[in-house]
Amino acid sequence: MLHILKLPPLHFVMCILAMKFLKQLIPSQPLVSMQVSTIIWVALSVFSLFIMLISAFQFRHHQTNIEAFKEPNNLITIGIYRITRNPIYLGFLIALLGAVFYFNQASCFACVIVFFILANNWYIPHEERDAERIFGSEFQKYKSRVRRWI
């Protein structure tokens, strides 16, 4: 059961639910007009889905583990991984930004910040320690060439 609590998708869903709660708890003026918020929400959602699908495809293609807190089999350094070391987390963040515009409330930005802090200070450091231990200098070279986010 504790393993499930470590899953980034669960934290992503919890952030979305928290946004809904915040919108009800702290109602405020919309950030932008409904038309603009819809356009931004859809654009960010499609972009984040694209990033995550490309990333998942590369994990599958390279036959490596995609789950956080499980050891990777292969180091992926091509495709989207030339731009960011963490495209799936980046995709989650972009989707959460989209959700801010779906709810159209400034208070929802707090959930984006919470997810960023979780990813940047818990998920990613754990995964990077594993990658350094498993892939050694190959990961160090990759890490020196490609940024953590963008």
Backbone torsions as a table, in degrees:
resi	resn	phi	psi	omega
1	MET	NA	-40.4	179.9
2	LEU	-61.2	-33.2	178.6
3	HIS	-58.7	-39.5	-178.8
4	ILE	-63.4	-35.3	-179.0
5	LEU	-67.9	-14.9	179.9
6	LYS	-90.6	-1.8	-173.4
7	LEU	-79.4	124.0	177.4
8	PRO	-55.8	-38.9	178.6
9	PRO	-61.3	-33.5	177.0
10	LEU	-65.6	-43.6	178.1
11	HIS	-65.9	-34.0	175.8
12	PHE	-61.3	-49.0	179.8
13	VAL	-63.0	-40.1	178.3
14	MET	-62.4	-36.7	177.2
15	CYS	-65.9	-40.8	177.8
16	ILE	-62.4	-45.5	178.4
17	LEU	-63.2	-38.4	177.2
18	ALA	-63.9	-37.3	177.2
19	MET	-61.9	-43.8	178.6
20	LYS	-61.0	-43.6	179.1
21	PHE	-63.5	-44.9	179.9
22	LEU	-62.2	-38.3	178.7
23	LYS	-61.0	-38.6	179.4
24	GLN	-77.2	-37.7	-176.5
25	LEU	-74.6	-40.0	-176.5
26	ILE	-125.2	70.6	179.4
27	PRO	-65.6	140.3	179.3
28	SER	-148.7	179.4	177.7
29	GLN	-62.5	143.5	175.5
30	PRO	-60.7	150.3	177.1
31	LEU	-65.8	-45.8	-177.4
32	VAL	-142.7	175.0	178.1
33	SER	-63.8	159.9	-178.0
34	MET	-60.1	-40.0	179.5
35	GLN	-63.5	-45.2	-179.3
36	VAL	-66.0	-43.5	-179.3
37	SER	-62.8	-38.0	178.7
38	THR	-65.1	-43.7	179.4
39	ILE	-62.5	-47.4	-179.6
40	ILE	-63.8	-44.7	-179.8
41	TRP	-58.9	-48.9	-178.7
42	VAL	-64.8	-45.5	-178.9
43	ALA	-60.9	-46.9	-179.8
44	LEU	-67.4	-37.3	178.8
45	SER	-65.0	-44.8	179.5
46	VAL	-65.2	-44.2	179.6
47	PHE	-61.6	-44.5	-179.4
48	SER	-65.8	-40.0	178.2
49	LEU	-63.1	-41.1	177.7
50	PHE	-59.5	-48.5	179.8
51	ILE	-60.2	-46.2	-177.0
52	MET	-69.1	-36.7	177.7
53	LEU	-67.2	-42.5	176.8
54	ILE	-60.3	-44.0	-180.0
55	SER	-62.9	-47.3	-179.9
56	ALA	-62.3	-39.8	177.6
57	PHE	-61.2	-42.6	-179.9
58	GLN	-66.6	-36.8	174.8
59	PHE	-60.8	-45.9	-179.6
60	ARG	-65.4	-45.4	-178.8
61	HIS	-59.9	-38.1	-179.5
62	HIS	-91.3	5.5	177.0
63	GLN	48.7	55.1	177.5
64	THR	-126.2	161.0	-176.1
65	ASN	-70.3	136.7	179.9
66	ILE	-103.1	-13.3	-175.2
67	GLU	-77.8	136.0	174.5
68	ALA	-63.1	147.7	177.4
69	PHE	69.5	12.8	170.8
70	LYS	-119.9	144.9	-174.4
71	GLU	-68.1	137.9	176.5
72	PRO	-77.1	151.0	177.0
73	ASN	-92.2	-33.6	-176.1
74	ASN	-137.0	149.4	176.0
75	LEU	-94.6	120.8	179.6
76	ILE	-97.4	123.6	-178.2
77	THR	-129.3	9.4	-177.8
78	ILE	-112.5	175.4	178.0
79	GLY	63.7	-135.4	-178.3
80	ILE	-63.7	-22.0	179.3
81	TYR	-73.6	-3.0	170.7
82	ARG	-82.1	-19.1	-176.3
83	ILE	-99.1	-39.8	-178.1
84	THR	-145.0	142.0	177.9
85	ARG	-78.2	-14.0	-173.5
86	ASN	-134.7	62.1	-175.9
87	PRO	-65.7	-30.0	-179.7
88	ILE	-69.1	-44.2	176.0
89	TYR	-64.0	-38.4	175.8
90	LEU	-61.2	-42.2	177.1
91	GLY	-61.1	-41.9	176.5
92	PHE	-60.8	-44.2	-179.8
93	LEU	-63.6	-42.0	178.6
94	ILE	-64.7	-40.0	177.3
95	ALA	-63.4	-39.6	177.7
96	LEU	-66.5	-36.8	174.0
97	LEU	-61.8	-40.9	175.7
98	GLY	-59.6	-40.9	179.8
99	ALA	-64.4	-33.5	175.9
100	VAL	-56.6	-41.9	-179.7
101	PHE	-78.0	-25.6	173.1
102	TYR	-63.2	-47.8	178.6
103	PHE	-79.3	-21.2	174.1
104	ASN	57.5	42.1	-178.0
105	GLN	-134.3	133.8	-179.8
106	ALA	-63.0	-34.1	-178.2
107	SER	-60.4	-23.6	-178.6
108	CYS	-70.0	-18.3	176.5
109	PHE	-60.2	-26.9	179.2
110	ALA	-57.7	-36.8	-179.3
111	CYS	-69.7	-34.2	176.0
112	VAL	-64.3	-43.2	180.0
113	ILE	-64.5	-42.3	178.9
114	VAL	-61.3	-45.5	-179.8
115	PHE	-64.9	-41.3	178.0
116	PHE	-58.8	-46.0	180.0
117	ILE	-62.2	-43.5	177.2
118	LEU	-59.7	-49.3	-177.7
119	ALA	-65.4	-47.2	-174.0
120	ASN	-71.2	-31.1	-174.1
121	ASN	-110.1	-9.4	-179.3
122	TRP	-124.5	-62.2	-176.0
123	TYR	-63.1	-58.0	-172.4
124	ILE	-63.6	-47.4	178.5
125	PRO	-58.0	-38.8	177.4
126	HIS	-62.0	-47.0	-179.0
127	GLU	-65.5	-36.9	179.7
128	GLU	-69.3	-36.8	175.8
129	ARG	-61.8	-43.6	177.2
130	ASP	-61.8	-44.9	-178.5
131	ALA	-63.4	-40.6	178.1
132	GLU	-64.5	-41.8	-179.7
133	ARG	-65.8	-41.6	-175.0
134	ILE	-81.2	-44.2	-171.9
135	PHE	-104.7	-8.6	174.1
136	GLY	54.3	-126.7	-174.5
137	SER	-65.0	-28.0	177.1
138	GLU	-61.1	-42.6	177.7
139	PHE	-69.8	-39.0	179.0
140	GLN	-59.2	-42.8	177.9
141	LYS	-64.1	-44.5	178.4
142	TYR	-60.7	-46.1	-179.0
143	LYS	-61.1	-34.8	179.8
144	SER	-74.3	-23.2	-178.7
145	ARG	-91.8	-32.5	-170.5
146	VAL	-121.5	132.6	-179.7
147	ARG	-70.9	159.0	178.9
148	ARG	-63.8	-44.1	-178.0
149	TRP	-106.2	-80.9	177.9
150	ILE	-146.6	NA	NA
